[in-house]
Amino acid sequence: MKLTRSMPDGRYYESLATRSGKELMSPRRARRFGRLMLLSLALFILMLFLPWRQTIPGRGVVTALRPEDRSQTIQNQIGGRIEYWAVMDGQEVKQGDTILVISETSQSYFNPELPERLTEQLNSVEGTELAADEQMNAVRSQMSALASGLQLQLASAENKVSQRENVVKIDSADLQAIEKFYETSRVRLIRYEEGYKNGLFSLTDIETRRLKLQEDYARVVSAQNKLSNSRQDLVNAKIELDNIRVSYQEAQAKAQSSLSSAFSSKVRAQGDIARLRNEISNVAIRRGLYVVRAPQSGFVVKTLKAGVGENIREGESVATLQPREPQVAVELYVNAMDVPLIEDTSDVRLQFEGWPSVQFSGWPAVAVGTFAGKVAVIDRVSSANGKYRLLIRQTTPVPKGDAAWPDRLRQGSGVYGRVILRSVPLWYEIWRQLNGFPPSLEKEPGK
């Protein structure tokens, strides 16, 4: 019933009092509400002292711990024309299985008998090397014969020089003796001329002595000429000895030149042999590269070239391969300010996309659907986005109460993770979050 001011004042205030009494809480209900508020306050205070596990959040993707386990591209080592595809997307292959077959596009390798032609050239050059060896042996024999002949010629010439020297000595001694005779004859003639003036000798004796002096002088001149001829013969013998040596040096130089020429031909032939052997080996290896094979066992994720008859360049990617049994890891990215707090043995709780889970930040023990991991690598430099990358491996052995990582994890799937730090009271964590302070540390991180 609606009350109006038209009612008398007494009845109006009585109605207000009745209505207010109905809307006010009764004393009993007020006491109950007060007890509930006190209990809630007590519970809130108790909760502030509950332990809270500090964590560092991060997002990333599933990857592989080892580089050889990560997705890779298959590349052809030589350029060519696609002739045949042996696989399709999603197909499993083993190491060494054929991915595709290509044909030659380089004109230098079109000849199907190229190895045989190169082998013929190699045999020819090897014959040239053998001929150069034989020529070198012949020249060495010639040089040895020249050396032996030189010894004989030198011995003969030296003997001739020695004989000429002896002849010069003999002729020199004969000249000295004849000059002594001539001097004696001249002195005697002087004495005879003085004796003739004194009347001791006759004119005939004087004339006989003068004839004798002329004969002795002729003998002196003859001895001098003979000595001069002997000396000239000695000079000629020495010149002949020098000519023999010069002739030997000339012949030796010619032989050495022939030997050097033969050696140069041999070295050139050896270089051609090495080049041809290298070409033969390259041709054999190149023909083995016409078949592009899987470098390891795995799955063909995607073929990057389409069709048959398409030309591909050297080193071009033709397919993407995912290794079959990779050692799965997680790649998490965290803020730079949190990196100093993380050690290479820190525990991590991971939540994989596609696997239902319930994760509590401060109480990881009550989380459902999360998996245990451990930090394996902390990057030394930041990524392009300014964050630091962590590589997380699976904790081994698997902790009791946890499950191993799912077998169907695929690289590239999203992951959300939290690096586990120390436990602190809840009130401290609230205070830290309100003030923007970093998490606390139990000890200084290892260097």
DRENSE-708503 format. One record per residue: x, y, z of N, C-alpha, C in turn. Coordinates in steps of 0.1 Angstrom, whole numbers, padded with zeros to 4 digits, always signed. Atoms other than C-alpha are relative to their C-alpha. Layout:
<pts>
XYZXYZXYZ;...
</pts>
This chain:
<pts>
+0008-0012+0000+0000+0000+0000+0009+0012+0000;-0009-0011+0002+0015+0033-0011-0005+0011+0010;+0002-0010-0010+0018+0059+0016+0001+0014-0006;+0000-0014+0005+0011+0096+0009+0000+0009+0012;+0001-0010-0010+0013+0128+0027-0014+0004+0004;+0014-0003-0003-0024+0130+0027-0005-0007+0013;+0003+0006-0013-0024+0107+0057+0004+0009+0012;-0003-0008-0012-0023+0121+0091+0015-0002+0004;-0015+0001-0003+0013+0128+0104+0003-0012+0009;-0003+0011-0010+0011+0102+0132+0001-0013-0008;+0001+0013+0007+0000+0074+0109+0011-0001-0010;-0011+0000+0011+0026+0085+0082+0013-0005+0006;-0013+0004-0007+0056+0082+0106+0000-0014+0005;+0001+0014-0005+0043+0049+0120+0003-0009-0012;-0002+0009+0013+0042+0035+0084+0015+0000-0004;-0015+0000+0003+0078+0047+0078+0008-0009+0009;-0007+0008-0010+0090+0031+0110-0002-0015-0003;+0003+0014+0002+0072-0002+0101+0008-0005-0013;-0007+0003+0012+0087-0001+0066+0015-0001+0002;-0014+0000-0003+0122+0007+0078+0004-0012+0008;-0003+0012-0008+0121-0021+0103+0001-0012-0008;+0000+0012+0009+0113-0046+0076+0013+0000-0009;-0011+0000+0009+0142-0034+0054+0014-0001+0008;-0013+0002-0008+0169-0033+0082+0002-0014+0004;-0004+0014-0004+0189-0064+0091-0002-0002+0015;+0003+0003-0014+0180-0081+0122+0013-0001+0008;-0012+0002-0008+0205-0082+0150+0007-0013-0001;-0006+0014+0002+0209-0119+0146+0007-0001-0013;-0006+0001+0013+0216-0116+0109+0013+0009+0000;-0011-0009-0001+0240-0087+0116+0012-0007+0007;-0011+0007-0006+0260-0108+0140+0006-0011-0009;-0005+0010+0010+0262-0136+0114+0009+0006-0010;-0007-0007+0011+0274-0112+0087+0014+0005+0006;-0013-0004-0006+0301-0098+0111+0010-0011+0002;-0009+0012-0002+0314-0133+0119+0005-0004-0014;-0004+0005+0014+0315-0141+0081+0011+0010-0005;-0010-0009+0005+0335-0109+0074+0013-0002+0008;-0012+0002-0007+0359-0116+0102+0007-0013-0004;-0006+0013+0005+0364-0152+0089+0006+0002-0013;-0006-0003+0013+0370-0139+0054+0013+0008+0001;-0012-0007-0002+0395-0114+0067+0011-0009+0005;-0010+0009-0005+0413-0141+0086+0005-0009-0011;-0004+0009+0011+0413-0164+0056+0009+0008-0010;-0008-0009+0009+0427-0135+0034+0014+0002+0006;-0013-0002-0006+0454-0128+0059+0009-0013+0000;-0007+0012+0001+0463-0165+0060+0005-0003-0014;-0004+0003+0014+0464-0167+0022+0012+0009-0003;-0012-0008+0003+0489-0138+0022+0013-0006+0004;-0012+0007-0004+0514-0161+0039+0002-0013-0006;-0001+0012+0007+0508-0190+0016+0013+0001-0009;-0012+0000+0009+0540-0200-0004-0005+0002-0015;+0003-0003+0014+0540-0186-0040+0013-0003-0008;-0012+0003+0009+0564-0200-0067+0001+0011-0010;-0002-0010+0010+0579-0172-0087+0004-0007-0013;-0003+0006+0014+0581-0179-0125+0003+0011-0009;-0003-0010+0012+0593-0162-0157-0007-0006-0012;+0008+0005+0011+0568-0166-0185+0007+0002-0013;-0006-0001+0013+0578-0171-0221-0009-0008-0010;+0007+0007+0011+0563-0181-0254+0010-0004-0011;-0009+0005+0010+0579-0201-0282-0006-0011-0009;+0004+0011+0008+0577-0231-0305+0008-0012+0003;-0007+0012-0001+0586-0267-0306+0011-0001-0011;-0011+0001+0010+0620-0273-0323+0008-0013+0004;-0009+0011-0003+0649-0298-0321+0012+0005+0007;-0012-0004-0007+0678-0297-0298+0013-0001-0008;-0012+0002+0008+0704-0309-0323-0003+0006-0014;+0003-0006+0014+0708-0290-0357-0004-0010-0010;+0003+0010+0011+0707-0323-0377-0015-0005+0002;+0014+0005-0002+0672-0330-0362-0010+0010-0005;+0010-0011+0004+0656-0297-0375-0003-0002-0015;+0005+0000+0014+0637-0293-0407+0011+0006-0009;-0010-0005+0009+0661-0289-0436-0005-0001-0015;+0003+0000+0014+0660-0283-0473+0010-0009-0007;-0008+0009+0009+0674-0308-0499+0004+0008-0012;-0005-0008+0011+0696-0291-0525+0008-0009-0010;-0008+0007+0011+0711-0304-0558+0013+0007-0001;-0013-0006+0001+0748-0299-0561+0004+0005-0014;-0003-0004+0014+0748-0295-0599-0013+0005-0006;+0011-0004+0007+0725-0277-0622-0005-0010-0011;+0005+0010+0009+0703-0298-0645-0015+0002-0004;+0014+0000+0004+0669-0306-0659-0007-0011+0007;+0007+0011-0007+0643-0325-0639-0006-0010-0009;+0006+0011+0008+0635-0358-0654-0010-0009+0007;+0009+0010-0007+0617-0378-0627+0000+0004+0015;+0002-0001-0015+0603-0373-0592-0003-0013+0005;+0002+0013-0006+0605-0403-0570-0008+0001+0013;+0008-0001-0012+0586-0389-0540-0011+0010-0001;+0011-0009+0000+0556-0369-0531-0001+0006+0014;+0001-0006-0013+0546-0346-0502-0005-0009+0010;+0004+0009-0011+0544-0364-0469+0005-0014+0000;-0005+0014+0001+0562-0395-0480+0012-0002+0009;-0012+0003-0008+0586-0412-0457+0011-0006-0009;-0012+0005+0008+0621-0418-0471+0010-0004+0010;-0012+0004-0008+0652-0435-0458+0012+0007-0006;-0012-0006+0004+0687-0422-0460+0005-0007-0013;-0005+0005+0013+0700-0426-0496-0011-0003-0010;+0011+0002+0010+0665-0429-0512+0000+0011-0010;+0000-0009+0011+0660-0412-0545-0011+0010+0002;+0009-0011-0001+0643-0378-0543-0005+0004-0014;+0003-0002+0014+0645-0369-0580+0012-0003-0008;-0011+0003+0009+0666-0375-0611+0000+0011-0010;-0001-0011+0009+0680-0348-0633+0010-0004-0011;-0009+0002+0011+0698-0347-0666+0009+0012-0002;-0011-0010+0002+0728-0327-0679-0005+0011-0009;+0003-0012+0008+0724-0292-0692+0013+0007-0004;-0013-0007+0004+0761-0282-0695+0006-0007-0012;-0005+0005+0013+0775-0286-0730+0013-0007+0002;-0013+0006-0003+0809-0296-0715-0002-0015+0003;+0002+0013-0005+0794-0329-0703-0011-0008-0008;+0010+0006+0009+0770-0338-0732+0004-0014-0005;-0005+0012+0007+0792-0365-0747-0001-0012+0010;+0001+0012-0009+0782-0399-0732+0013-0008+0001;-0013+0008-0001+0817-0413-0740+0011+0009+0006;-0010-0009-0005+0835-0384-0722+0010-0007+0009;-0011+0007-0008+0852-0407-0696+0010-0007-0009;-0009+0008+0009+0866-0429-0724+0009+0009-0007;-0009-0009+0007+0879-0399-0743+0010+0006+0009;-0010-0005-0010+0895-0385-0712+0010-0010+0003;-0010+0011-0003+0911-0419-0705+0010-0001-0011;-0009+0000+0011+0926-0419-0740+0010+0011+0000;-0009-0011-0001+0940-0385-0735+0010-0002+0011;-0009+0003-0011+0954-0396-0702+0011-0010-0004;-0010+0009+0005+0971-0426-0718+0011+0006-0009;-0010-0007+0009+0987-0403-0744+0009+0008+0008;-0009-0009-0008+1000-0379-0718+0010-0009+0008;-0009+0009-0007+1014-0408-0698+0011-0005-0009;-0011+0003+0009+1033-0419-0729+0010+0011-0002;-0009-0012+0001+1047-0384-0732+0009+0001+0012;-0008+0000-0012+1058-0386-0696+0011-0011-0001;-0010+0011+0001+1075-0420-0703+0011+0004-0010;-0010-0005+0010+1093-0405-0734+0009+0010+0006;-0009-0010-0007+1105-0376-0713+0009-0007+0010;-0009+0007-0009+1119-0400-0687+0011-0007-0008;-0010+0007+0008+1137-0420-0714+0010+0011-0006;-0009-0011+0005+1151-0387-0729+0009+0004+0011;-0008-0004-0012+1163-0377-0694+0011-0010+0003;-0010+0010-0002+1180-0410-0690+0011+0000-0010;-0010-0001+0011+1197-0407-0724+0009+0012+0002;-0008-0012-0002+1209-0372-0716+0010-0002+0011;-0009+0003-0011+1223-0384-0683+0011-0009-0004;-0011+0009+0005+1242-0412-0700+0009+0008-0009;-0009-0008+0009+1255-0387-0726+0009+0009+0009;-0008-0009-0009+1267-0364-0697+0010-0009+0007;-0010+0009-0006+1284-0394-0681+0011-0003-0009;-0010+0003+0010+1301-0403-0713+0009+0012-0003;-0008-0012+0002+1312-0367-0718+0010+0002+0012;-0009-0001-0011+1326-0367-0683+0012-0010-0001;-0010+0010+0001+1345-0399-0689+0010+0004-0011;-0009-0004+0011+1359-0387-0723+0008+0012+0004;-0008-0012-0004+1369-0354-0707+0012-0004+0008;-0011+0004-0009+1390-0372-0681+0011-0005-0009;-0011+0005+0009+1409-0390-0709+0006+0011-0008;-0005-0011+0007+1413-0359-0730+0009+0009+0008;-0008-0009-0010+1424-0339-0700+0013-0006+0004;-0012+0006-0004+1449-0365-0690+0010+0000-0011;-0009+0000+0011+1464-0367-0725+0005+0014-0002;-0005-0013+0002+1465-0329-0728+0009+0005+0011;-0009-0004-0011+1480-0325-0694+0014-0007-0001;-0013+0007+0003+1507-0351-0703+0008+0007-0011;-0006-0007+0011+1514-0332-0735+0006+0013+0006;-0005-0012-0006+1518-0300-0715+0012-0003+0008;-0012+0003-0008+1541-0317-0691+0012-0003-0008;-0011+0003+0009+1562-0331-0720+0006+0013-0005;-0005-0013+0006+1564-0296-0735+0008+0008+0010;-0007-0007-0010+1575-0282-0702+0014-0006+0002;-0013+0007-0001+1603-0308-0700+0009+0004-0012;-0008-0004+0011+1614-0300-0735+0005+0014+0001;-0004-0014-0003+1615-0263-0726+0012+0000+0009;-0011+0000-0010+1637-0271-0696+0013-0006-0007;-0012+0006+0007+1660-0293-0718+0006+0010-0009;-0005-0010+0009+1663-0267-0745+0006+0012+0007;-0006-0011-0008+1669-0240-0719+0013-0004+0005;-0013+0005-0005+1697-0261-0704+0010+0000-0011;-0009+0000+0012+1712-0267-0739+0004+0014-0004;-0004-0014+0003+1711-0230-0746+0010+0006+0009;-0010-0005-0010+1729-0222-0714+0014-0006-0002;-0013+0007+0002+1756-0248-0722+0007+0006-0013;-0005-0005+0013+1760-0235-0758+0005+0014+0002;-0005-0014-0003+1762-0199-0745+0013+0000+0007;-0012+0001-0007+1789-0210-0721+0012-0003-0010;-0010+0003+0010+1808-0226-0751+0003+0012-0008;-0002-0011+0008+1803-0195-0771+0008+0011+0008;-0008-0010-0008+1816-0172-0743+0014-0005+0002;-0014+0005-0001+1846-0195-0739+0008+0002-0013;-0006-0002+0013+1853-0193-0776+0003+0014-0002;-0002-0015+0002+1850-0155-0776+0012+0004+0009;-0012-0004-0009+1875-0152-0746+0013-0006-0006;-0012+0006+0006+1899-0176-0764+0004+0009-0012;-0003-0008+0012+1897-0155-0796+0007+0013+0005;-0007-0012-0005+1906-0124-0776+0014-0003+0004;-0014+0003-0004+1936-0141-0761+0009-0003-0012;-0008+0003+0012+1947-0154-0795+0003+0012-0007;-0003-0012+0007+1944-0120-0810+0011+0008+0007;-0011-0006-0008+1966-0106-0782+0013-0007-0002;-0012+0008+0002+1990-0135-0787+0005+0002-0014;-0004-0002+0014+1990-0128-0825+0008+0014-0001;-0007-0012+0000+2000-0092-0818+0014-0001+0006;-0013+0002-0007+2028-0104-0796+0009-0011-0008;-0008+0010+0009+2038-0130-0823+0000-0014+0005;+0000+0013-0005+2028-0160-0803-0008-0010-0009;+0008+0009+0008+2001-0173-0827+0001+0006-0015;+0000-0004+0015+1998-0173-0865-0014+0005-0004;+0013-0005+0005+1971-0157-0886-0009-0011-0002;+0009+0012+0002+1958-0192-0894-0007-0003+0013;+0007+0003-0013+1952-0198-0857-0011+0010+0003;+0011-0010-0002+1933-0165-0855-0012-0003-0008;+0011+0002+0009+1912-0173-0885-0008-0013+0005;+0007+0013-0005+1905-0209-0871-0009+0004+0012;+0008-0003-0012+1894-0194-0838-0012+0009-0004;+0011-0009+0004+1872-0168-0855-0011-0009-0007;+0010+0009+0005+1855-0196-0875-0007-0009+0011;+0006+0007-0012+1850-0216-0843-0010+0008+0007;+0010-0009-0007+1834-0185-0827-0012+0001-0008;+0012-0001+0008+1811-0182-0857-0009-0012+0001;+0007+0012-0001+1801-0218-0854-0007-0001+0014;+0006+0000-0013+1795-0214-0817-0012+0009+0001;+0011-0010+0000+1774-0183-0823-0012-0006-0007;+0011+0006+0007+1753-0202-0849-0007-0010+0009;+0006+0010-0009+1748-0230-0824-0009+0008+0011;+0008-0008-0010+1736-0203-0798-0013+0004-0006;+0012-0004+0006+1712-0189-0823-0010-0011-0002;+0009+0012+0002+1699-0224-0832-0006-0005+0013;+0006+0004-0013+1695-0232-0795-0011+0009+0005;+0011-0010-0004+1676-0200-0789-0013-0002-0008;+0012+0002+0008+1653-0207-0818-0007-0013+0004;+0006+0013-0004+1648-0243-0806-0008+0003+0014;+0006-0002-0012+1640-0230-0771-0013+0008-0002;+0013-0008+0003+1615-0204-0786-0010-0009-0005;+0010+0010+0005+1598-0232-0805-0006-0009+0010;+0005+0008-0011+1596-0253-0774-0010+0007+0008;+0009-0008-0008+1580-0225-0755-0013+0002-0007;+0012-0002+0008+1556-0219-0783-0009-0013+0000;+0007+0012-0001+1547-0256-0783-0007-0002+0013;+0006+0001-0014+1541-0254-0745-0013+0009+0000;+0011-0008+0000+1518-0225-0751-0012-0006-0007;+0011+0007+0008+1499-0244-0778-0006-0012+0008;+0005+0011-0008+1496-0274-0755-0010+0005+0011;+0009-0006-0010+1481-0252-0728-0013+0005-0006;+0012-0005+0006+1457-0236-0752-0009-0012-0004;+0008+0012+0003+1447-0271-0764-0007-0006+0012;+0006+0005-0012+1441-0281-0728-0012+0009+0004;+0011-0009-0002+1419-0250-0723-0012-0002-0010;+0010+0002+0010+1401-0257-0755-0008-0013+0003;+0007+0012-0004+1393-0292-0743-0010+0003+0011;+0009-0003-0011+1378-0278-0711-0012+0008-0005;+0011-0008+0005+1358-0252-0729-0010-0008-0008;+0009+0009+0008+1345-0278-0754-0009-0009+0009;+0007+0008-0009+1335-0300-0725-0011+0008+0007;+0010-0009-0006+1317-0271-0708-0012+0003-0009;+0010-0003+0010+1299-0263-0740-0009-0012-0002;+0008+0012+0001+1288-0299-0745-0008-0003+0012;+0007+0003-0012+1279-0302-0709-0012+0010+0001;+0011-0010+0000+1257-0270-0712-0011-0004-0009;+0010+0005+0009+1240-0284-0742-0008-0012+0006;+0007+0012-0006+1233-0317-0725-0009+0004+0012;+0008-0004-0011+1221-0299-0694-0013+0007-0005;+0011-0006+0006+1198-0278-0716-0010-0010-0005;+0009+0011+0005+1184-0310-0732-0006-0007+0012;+0006+0007-0012+1180-0325-0697-0011+0009+0006;+0010-0009-0005+1161-0294-0685-0012+0000-0009;+0012+0001+0009+1139-0295-0716-0008-0012+0002;+0007+0012-0003+1131-0331-0710-0007+0000+0013;+0007+0000-0014+1124-0325-0673-0012+0009-0001;+0012-0009+0001+1101-0296-0683-0011-0007-0007;+0010+0008+0007+1083-0319-0707-0007-0010+0010;+0006+0009-0010+1079-0344-0679-0009+0006+0010;+0009-0007-0010+1066-0319-0654-0013+0005-0007;+0012-0004+0007+1042-0305-0680-0010-0012-0002;+0008+0012+0001+1030-0341-0687-0006-0004+0013;+0006+0004-0013+1026-0348-0650-0011+0010+0004;+0011-0009-0003+1005-0316-0647-0013-0004-0008;+0012+0004+0008+0983-0327-0676-0006-0013+0005;+0006+0013-0005+0980-0362-0661-0008+0003+0012;+0008-0004-0012+0969-0347-0628-0013+0007-0004;+0012-0006+0005+0944-0325-0646-0010-0009-0006;+0009+0010+0007+0930-0353-0667-0006-0010+0011;+0005+0009-0010+0927-0376-0637-0011+0007+0009;+0010-0008-0008+0909-0348-0618-0013+0001-0008;+0012-0002+0009+0885-0343-0648-0007-0014+0000;+0007+0013+0001+0878-0381-0650-0007-0002+0013;+0007+0002-0013+0871-0382-0612-0012+0009+0001;+0011-0009-0001+0849-0351-0615-0012-0004-0008;+0011+0005+0009+0829-0366-0644-0007-0011+0007;+0006+0012-0007+0824-0398-0624-0009+0005+0011;+0007-0005-0012+0813-0379-0593-0013+0008-0005;+0011-0008+0005+0791-0355-0614-0011-0009-0005;+0010+0009+0005+0773-0384-0631-0007-0007+0012;+0007+0006-0012+0766-0398-0596-0010+0010+0007;+0008-0010-0006+0750-0365-0587-0013+0003-0008;+0012-0001+0008+0723-0368-0614-0012-0005+0008;+0010+0005-0009+0703-0386-0587+0001+0008+0014;+0000-0008-0013+0694-0363-0557-0006-0010+0010;+0003+0010-0010+0692-0385-0526-0003+0006+0014;+0003-0005-0013+0678-0381-0491+0012+0000+0009;-0012+0001-0008+0706-0371-0467-0002-0008+0013;+0003+0008-0012+0689-0388-0438-0015-0005+0000;+0014+0005-0001+0657-0407-0429-0009+0010+0005;+0010-0010-0004+0626-0386-0425-0012+0000-0009;+0012-0002+0008+0595-0373-0442+0002+0012-0009;-0001-0011+0010+0593-0351-0473-0012+0009+0004;+0010-0009-0004+0574-0321-0460-0007+0007-0012;+0005-0008+0012+0571-0302-0493+0010-0001-0011;-0009-0002+0011+0586-0303-0527-0001+0014-0005;-0001-0014+0003+0598-0269-0537+0000+0003-0015;+0001-0001+0015+0599-0275-0575-0011-0009-0005;+0012+0008+0006+0570-0287-0597+0003-0004-0014;+0000+0004+0014+0567-0306-0629+0013-0007-0004;-0012+0007+0007+0592-0325-0652+0004+0009-0011;-0005-0008+0011+0615-0307-0676+0004+0014+0005;-0004-0013-0005+0621-0277-0654+0015+0000+0003;-0014-0001-0003+0657-0265-0652+0002+0006+0014;-0003-0004-0013+0672-0260-0618+0015+0004+0001;-0014-0004-0001+0704-0242-0608+0007-0008+0010;-0009+0006-0010+0733-0254-0588-0003+0005+0014;+0002-0004-0014+0727-0254-0551-0015+0005+0003;+0014-0004-0002+0689-0248-0555-0007-0010+0009;+0008+0009-0008+0665-0262-0529-0011-0006-0008;+0010+0007+0008+0642-0288-0543-0011-0006+0009;+0010+0006-0009+0624-0302-0512+0004+0003+0014;-0002-0002-0015+0620-0298-0474-0002-0014+0006;+0000+0013-0007+0628-0328-0452+0000+0002+0015;+0000+0000-0015+0619-0334-0416+0005-0013+0005;-0006+0013-0005+0641-0360-0398-0011-0008+0007;+0010+0009-0005+0622-0390-0386-0001+0000+0015;+0000+0001-0015+0632-0392-0349+0008+0011+0006;-0008-0011-0006+0643-0358-0338+0000+0000+0015;-0001-0002-0014+0654-0350-0303-0007+0013+0003;+0009-0012+0000+0625-0326-0296+0005+0009+0012;-0002-0010-0010+0631-0294-0276-0009+0011-0002;+0009-0011+0001+0613-0262-0270+0009+0013+0000;-0007-0013+0001+0624-0227-0280-0009+0011+0006;+0007-0010-0007+0612-0201-0255+0007+0013-0001;-0006-0014+0001+0617-0163-0257-0005+0007+0013;+0003-0007-0013+0619-0143-0224+0005+0014-0001;-0004-0014+0000+0624-0107-0216+0015+0001+0004;-0015-0002-0003+0660-0094-0213+0002+0002+0015;-0002-0003-0014+0655-0083-0177-0001-0013+0008;+0001+0012-0007+0647-0119-0167+0011-0010-0003;-0010+0010+0003+0677-0136-0183+0010-0002+0011;-0010+0002-0010+0702-0130-0155-0005-0009+0011;+0006+0008-0010+0678-0149-0132-0001-0015-0004;+0002+0014+0005+0678-0181-0153+0014-0007-0001;-0012+0008+0001+0704-0208-0150-0002-0011-0010;+0001+0010+0010+0712-0236-0174-0005-0013+0006;+0006+0012-0006+0697-0261-0149-0014+0003+0005;+0014-0004-0005+0664-0242-0142-0010-0009-0005;+0012+0008+0004+0632-0262-0143-0010+0009-0007;+0010-0007+0008+0604-0253-0167-0012-0008+0000;+0013+0006+0002+0567-0261-0169-0005+0004-0014;+0003-0003+0014+0555-0263-0205-0015-0004-0003;+0014+0002+0005+0520-0261-0220+0000+0000-0015;+0000+0002+0015+0518-0274-0256-0014+0003-0006;+0012-0002+0006+0492-0261-0279-0006-0013-0006;+0006+0012+0004+0467-0288-0287-0002-0010+0011;+0001+0009-0012+0470-0305-0253-0007+0008+0011;+0007-0008-0010+0444-0293-0228+0007+0000+0013;-0008-0002-0012+0459-0280-0196-0006+0011+0008;+0003-0011-0009+0452-0259-0166+0013+0003+0008;-0012-0004-0006+0482-0240-0153-0002+0011+0010;+0001-0010-0010+0485-0221-0121+0015+0006+0002;-0014-0006+0000+0514-0196-0121+0008-0002+0012;-0008+0001-0012+0523-0197-0085+0000-0014+0007;+0000+0013-0006+0514-0233-0077+0001-0010-0012;-0002+0010+0012+0529-0255-0106-0003-0014+0004;+0002+0014-0004+0524-0286-0085-0015-0004-0002;+0014+0004+0002+0486-0284-0089-0005+0002-0015;+0003-0001+0015+0488-0277-0127-0004-0013-0006;+0005+0012+0007+0471-0302-0150+0003+0002-0014;-0002+0000+0015+0482-0311-0185+0013+0007-0004;-0013-0006+0003+0517-0294-0182+0011-0011+0001;-0011+0010+0001+0550-0311-0188+0013+0006+0005;-0012-0004-0007+0584-0309-0171+0011+0002-0011;-0012-0003+0009+0615-0294-0189+0011+0006+0008;-0011-0005-0007+0649-0282-0181+0008+0009-0010;-0007-0009+0009+0669-0253-0196+0013-0006-0004;-0012+0006+0006+0696-0266-0219+0010+0011-0005;-0009-0011+0006+0709-0234-0237-0006+0013+0003;+0004-0014-0001+0707-0197-0230+0008+0008-0010;-0008-0008+0010+0716-0175-0260+0008+0011+0006;-0009-0011-0005+0745-0151-0255-0004+0014-0005;+0004-0013+0006+0729-0124-0277-0015-0001-0002;+0014+0000+0002+0693-0113-0281-0004-0002-0014;+0006+0002+0013+0670-0121-0310-0004+0014-0006;+0004-0012+0007+0657-0096-0335-0011+0008+0008;+0011-0007-0007+0627-0088-0313+0004+0005+0014;-0005-0005-0013+0649-0079-0283-0001-0010+0011;+0002+0010-0010+0641-0111-0264+0011-0010-0001;-0011+0010-0001+0665-0139-0254-0007-0014-0002;+0005+0013+0002+0660-0175-0266+0006-0010+0010;-0003+0011-0008+0660-0205-0243-0003-0013-0007;+0003+0014+0005+0663-0241-0255-0003-0009+0012;+0005+0008-0011+0643-0264-0232+0000-0014-0005;+0001+0014+0003+0649-0301-0232-0009-0007+0010;+0008+0007-0009+0628-0328-0217+0008-0005+0013;-0007+0004-0013+0636-0336-0180+0001-0015+0000;-0003+0015-0001+0652-0371-0178+0007-0003+0013;+0012+0008+0002+0643-0392-0160-0013+0009+0003;+0012-0007-0001+0607-0380-0161-0004+0000+0015;+0003-0001-0014+0597-0367-0126-0012-0009+0004;+0011+0008-0004+0573-0389-0106-0013+0009+0000;+0013-0007+0001+0537-0379-0112-0001+0008-0013;+0000-0007+0013+0546-0362-0146-0001-0010-0011;+0000+0008+0012+0541-0376-0181+0011+0005-0009;-0010-0004+0010+0567-0377-0208-0007+0009-0011;+0005-0009+0010+0564-0352-0236-0008-0008-0011;+0008+0008+0010+0538-0363-0263+0008-0003-0012;-0007+0005+0011+0551-0383-0291-0004+0007-0013;+0005-0006+0012+0530-0364-0316+0003+0015-0001;-0004-0014+0001+0547-0330-0310+0006+0002-0014;-0006-0003+0013+0555-0314-0343+0007+0014+0001;-0008-0012+0000+0581-0288-0349-0007+0012-0006;+0007-0012+0004+0567-0253-0352-0013+0002+0008;+0012-0002-0009+0538-0259-0327+0003+0010+0011;-0002-0010-0010+0532-0232-0302+0002-0005+0014;-0002+0004-0014+0543-0235-0266+0000+0012+0009;+0000-0010-0011+0537-0215-0234+0007-0006+0011;-0007+0006-0011+0561-0221-0206+0004+0010+0011;-0004-0008-0012+0572-0208-0172+0013-0006+0006;-0012+0004-0006+0607-0210-0158-0002+0001+0015;+0003+0001-0015+0604-0220-0121+0012+0006+0008;-0010-0007-0008+0622-0198-0096-0002-0005+0015;+0001+0003-0014+0622-0197-0057-0015+0002+0005;+0013-0002-0007+0591-0198-0034+0001+0012+0009;+0001-0011-0009+0581-0166-0016-0014+0001+0005;+0014-0001-0004+0550-0156+0004-0008+0008-0010;+0009-0006+0009+0520-0145-0015+0000+0016+0001;+0001-0015-0002+0520-0110+0001+0013+0006-0007;-0013-0006+0006+0557-0105-0012-0002+0001-0015;+0002+0000+0014+0547-0115-0047-0009+0011-0004;+0009-0011+0003+0518-0091-0047+0007+0014+0001;-0007-0012-0001+0540-0063-0034+0010+0002-0011;-0010-0001+0011+0567-0071-0060-0007+0003-0013;+0007-0003+0012+0542-0071-0088-0005+0014-0001;+0005-0013-0001+0527-0038-0077+0011+0010-0002;-0012-0009+0001+0562-0022-0076+0008-0003-0012;-0008+0003+0012+0575-0038-0108+0014-0005+0003;-0014+0005-0003+0605-0054-0091+0002-0014-0006;-0003+0014+0006+0622-0085-0106-0002-0011+0011;+0001+0011-0010+0618-0119-0090+0013-0001+0009;-0011+0001-0010+0640-0128-0060+0009-0012-0004;-0010+0011+0002+0671-0151-0061+0004-0005+0013;-0005+0006-0011+0682-0176-0036+0015+0001+0001;-0014-0002+0001+0718-0173-0048+0004+0006-0013;-0004-0006+0012+0738-0156-0075+0001-0010-0011;-0001+0010+0011+0734-0173-0109+0014-0003-0004;-0013+0004+0004+0763-0193-0121+0005+0007-0012;-0005-0007+0012+0786-0176-0146+0004-0010-0011;
</pts>
